[in-house]
C-alpha cells in the first residue's frame, strides 16, 4: 500500500506549490508539493479502506506522508480510547507548525470528549519538546477557549516555560483568540501576566491584526507594547 500511496502523492505534486510550501516550512525536508484539499480527499478515501493497516506501515519520507497520517487519525471512525492512542503515537512525529495545526484542526472528536481530552493534554503542556507543547496549546485554542475554561486557559498559558519559537507564537495566538472572544477578561489578564516580552508583544500584534477588533481598541492595545 505504501508504494501506491507514495506514487499517488508524487502524481499529485506541483513543483510551483512545492517551492511555495517549502518557503513557509523552514528546516522541513522532502516537501512534495501536494495541496491540502488533495491530501484531505486522499485521507478520507483511506478511512474507507484499511486505514489501520495504513497507519501501521505508513512511511515518513515526506512532509505530505506525515500530514496524511494525521488527517487519517482525525477522520477515522474509532472509539476515543483508540484515537487517543493514535494521537499519542503521532505527536512525536510533528516537527513543523503546519503538520501541528492541521492535525489539531482535524481532531473534531474533541467536541464530544472534552474532559478526556483536557486530561490527555496536560502532560504535553509541560513537555521539553517544542512541538509537543505547541500541539497542546493549539488544541487549547481550537477547542477550549470558552467561558467554562477561560480562567484555566489563562493559567496554563501563563505557566508555559518552553522557549521554542513556535511555542511562543502559539501562546500569542491563543491569547489573541481569547481577546477576540472575551475582550474584558483578556484585557485584565494582559495587565497582569507572566508572559515573556516576545510572546506578550506578539499577542498584542495578533490582536491588532484581527478584523474583529475595532480601531479604538487596537490603538489602546498598541500602547501596551513592552519595550524590549
Secondary structure by P-SEA (a helix, b strand, c coil): caaaaaaaaaaaccaaaaaaaaaacccccccccccaaaaaaaaaaaaacaaaaaaaccccccaaaaaaaaaaaaaccccaaaaaaaaaacccccccaaaaaaaaaacccccccaaaaaaaaccccccccaaaaaaaaaaaaacccccccaaaaaaaaaacccccaaaaaaaaaaaaaaaaacaaaaaaaaacccccaaaaaaaaaaaaacccccaaaaaaaaaacccc
